[in-house]
Amino acid sequence: MSGRLQDKVALVTGGASGLGEAITRRYVAEGARVVVADIDETAGIALVAELGASASFLALDVTQEAGWIATFAAVDASHGRLDVLVNNAGITTVGSIEDLDLAGFRTMLDIDLVGVFLGCKHVVPLMKRTGGSVINMSSMCGIRAEADLVGYNAAKAGVTMLTKSVALHYARSKYGMRCNSVHPGAVHTPILEKVMSQVAEPQKLYDGWVAGHPIGRLGKPEEIAGLAVYLASDEAGFATGAEFVIDGGSSL
């Protein structure tokens, strides 16, 4: 790789699998020191052991404010700075407005939206020292509705507008911090397998996803990671508050 993130310090939530793992691997390849933050300690520890000295692991439940505060304190103690935060941790639960219960709706909001809010909030004291980039993983479902993803739509739409509000605050406060949202189409990751396991006809669902992308296939985690490298790099210094859609044409 080209060292586009050389010597930057990055924190990736949900970094032990799926898109988070792909981003972590690419960041390390581009020269960053990456802190993998995940609720899955076994997977996180295994990943950083494979990646070596450029990666470390911190256990984090993104719904817990105290955990976020402790995480940033640990990053400060070990690295003394933070240049990139990727708010990637999330879940997807299938359900329409009639099918999804209140507990499921609240759980999705807590992980997919409140977790992003807490990251954007508590990163400020550390990141404003040097400036940096906050990348919030939203979804095409943060822009376009699906009847059977009412909770996911609500959470990801919240991330979309939260990002814009945060970006304005960072900019007007002269912190040198940027905040953007990424909106992938369907990407083949373990979370996709979990969604398929929730329906009666998983192959029909999968075929429908493929058909909904004019490019003729689902996305690859590595392709989303490439965009995350750009947003973390100095090349993206003029980008803030923007929606970066990477969806194989599904929004056309």
QUIPE-V87821 format. One record per pair of residues at least 12 apart in sequence whose C-alpha atoms are under 8 Angstrom apart, sorted by the first residue. I is the first residue (numbers start at 1). J is the second residue. D is the distance in whole Angstrom. If there is no record, write none. Layout:
# QUIPE-V87821
I:J:D  I:J:D
This chain:
# QUIPE-V87821
1:29:6  1:30:6  2:30:6  3:29:7  3:30:4  3:31:5  4:30:5  4:31:7  4:229:8  4:233:6  5:27:7  5:30:5  5:31:5  5:32:5  5:229:8  5:232:7  5:233:6  6:30:6  6:31:4  6:32:5  7:31:6  7:32:5  7:33:7  8:31:7  8:32:5  8:33:6  8:82:8  8:83:6  8:84:7  9:32:6  9:33:5  9:34:6  9:35:8  9:79:7  9:81:7  9:82:5  9:83:5  9:84:6  10:32:7  10:33:6  10:34:5  10:35:6  10:82:6  10:83:6  10:84:4  10:85:6  10:86:8  11:34:6  11:35:5  11:36:6  11:37:7  11:82:8  11:84:6  11:85:5  11:86:6  12:24:7  12:34:7  12:35:6  12:36:5  12:37:6  12:85:6  12:86:5  12:87:6  12:88:7  13:36:6  13:37:5  13:38:6  13:60:8  13:62:8  13:86:6  13:87:6  13:88:5  13:89:5  14:36:7  14:37:6  14:38:5  14:39:7  14:87:8  14:88:6  14:89:4  14:90:7  15:36:5  15:37:6  15:38:6  15:44:7  15:88:7  15:89:7  16:36:7  16:37:8  16:38:6  16:40:7  16:43:6  16:44:5  16:47:7  17:43:7  17:190:8  18:189:5  18:190:6  18:191:7  18:221:7  19:88:8  19:189:7  19:221:5  19:222:8  19:224:7  19:225:7  20:88:6  20:89:8  22:221:6  22:222:6  22:225:6  23:221:8  23:222:7  23:224:8  23:225:5  23:226:8  23:228:7  23:229:8  24:36:7  25:51:8  26:222:8  26:225:7  26:226:8  26:229:7  27:229:7  28:51:8  28:54:6  28:55:7  32:54:7  33:54:5  33:55:6  34:54:6  34:55:5  34:56:7  35:55:6  35:56:5  35:57:6  35:58:7  35:75:8  36:48:8  36:55:7  36:56:6  36:57:5  36:58:6  37:57:6  37:58:5  37:59:6  37:60:6  38:57:8  38:58:7  38:59:5  38:60:5  38:61:7  38:89:8  39:59:5  39:60:5  39:61:5  40:59:7  41:58:8  41:59:6  44:57:6  45:57:6  58:71:7  62:89:7  62:111:6  62:114:8  62:115:5  62:116:8  62:118:8  62:119:8  63:110:6  63:111:6  63:114:6  63:115:5  63:118:8  64:115:8  65:118:6  68:118:7  68:119:7  68:122:7  69:122:6  72:122:8  72:123:7  72:126:7  76:126:7  81:126:6  81:127:7  81:129:8  81:130:7  82:126:6  82:127:5  82:130:8  82:132:7  83:127:6  83:130:7  83:131:7  83:132:4  83:133:6  83:232:8  84:132:6  84:133:5  84:134:6  84:135:8  84:232:6  85:119:8  85:123:8  85:133:6  85:134:5  85:135:6  86:134:6  86:135:5  86:136:6  86:137:7  87:115:8  87:116:6  87:119:7  87:134:8  87:135:6  87:136:5  87:137:6  88:136:6  88:137:5  89:111:7  89:112:7  89:115:8  90:108:8  90:111:6  90:112:5  91:108:7  91:111:7  91:112:7  91:191:7  92:108:7  92:152:6  92:191:7  92:195:7  93:108:7  93:149:7  93:151:7  93:152:7  93:195:7  93:198:8  94:148:6  94:149:5  94:150:8  94:195:7  94:198:7  94:199:8  95:147:8  95:148:5  95:149:5  95:150:6  95:151:7  96:147:6  96:148:4  96:149:6  96:150:5  97:147:8  97:148:8  97:150:6  100:150:8  100:151:8  104:151:8  105:151:5  108:151:6  108:152:7  108:155:7  109:151:7  109:152:8  109:154:8  109:155:5  112:152:8  112:155:6  112:156:7  112:159:8  113:155:5  113:156:7  113:158:6  113:159:6  116:136:7  116:159:7  117:162:7  120:134:7  120:166:7  127:177:7  128:175:5  128:176:7  128:177:7  129:175:8  130:176:7  131:175:6  131:176:4  131:177:5  131:178:8  132:176:6  132:177:5  132:178:6  132:232:8  133:177:6  133:178:5  133:179:6  133:231:7  133:232:6  134:177:7  134:178:6  134:179:5  134:180:7  134:232:8  135:179:6  135:180:5  135:181:6  135:182:7  135:228:7  135:231:7  135:232:8  136:159:7  136:163:7  136:179:7  136:180:6  136:181:5  136:182:6  137:159:8  137:181:6  137:182:5  137:183:7  138:156:5  138:157:8  138:159:6  138:160:6  138:181:6  138:182:5  138:183:5  138:184:7  139:156:6  139:182:7  139:183:4  139:184:5  139:185:7  140:183:5  140:184:6  140:185:6  140:245:7  140:247:7  140:251:8  141:153:5  141:156:6  141:157:7  141:183:8  142:154:7  142:155:7  142:156:4  142:157:4  142:158:7  142:159:7  142:160:6  142:183:7  143:156:8  143:157:6  143:160:8  144:251:8  159:181:8  160:181:6  160:243:7  163:179:6  163:180:6  163:181:6  163:241:6  164:179:7  164:180:7  164:240:8  164:241:4  164:242:7  165:241:8  166:179:7  166:241:8  167:179:5  167:180:7  167:240:6  167:241:5  168:241:7  178:237:8  178:239:7  178:240:5  178:241:7  179:240:5  179:241:6  179:242:8  180:231:8  180:239:7  180:240:5  180:241:5  180:242:5  180:243:6  180:244:8  181:241:7  181:242:6  181:243:5  181:244:6  182:243:6  182:244:5  182:245:6  182:246:7  183:243:7  183:244:6  183:245:5  183:246:6  183:247:7  184:219:8  184:224:7  184:245:6  184:246:5  184:247:5  185:213:8  185:218:8  185:219:7  185:246:6  185:247:4  185:248:7  185:250:7  186:209:7  186:218:6  186:219:6  186:247:7  187:218:5  187:219:4  187:220:6  187:221:6  188:218:6  188:219:6  188:220:6  188:221:7  189:221:7  212:250:6  213:247:7  213:248:5  213:249:6  213:250:5  214:248:6  214:249:5  214:250:6  215:248:5  215:249:6  216:248:8  217:248:8  218:248:7  219:247:7  219:248:7  224:246:7
